[in-house]
Amino acid sequence: MPTKFGASRVLKGAEDPFAAYPEIKRWFAAIEARPAVARAKAVGKDHAFKTTVDEETKRALFPSNYPSAA
């Protein structure tokens, strides 16, 4: 359902955040039903992403905090 797109975070407390916006709800449902959306959501599901924040991760995320070795 469309709430996957963050509406439940923006319209907190609403059981159906799009109840007042039926056309937006229909639009999101139409997009969600597309095969390309399913394929896009599947990208990266088969990859084990790194979850630890170590020195290597910090250097990759914040290179300006580390002087170059040269």
ABEGO torsion letter per residue (X at the ends): XAAAAGAAAABBGBABAAAABAAAAAAAAAAAABAAAAAAAABGAABBBBABBBAAAAAAABAAABBBAX
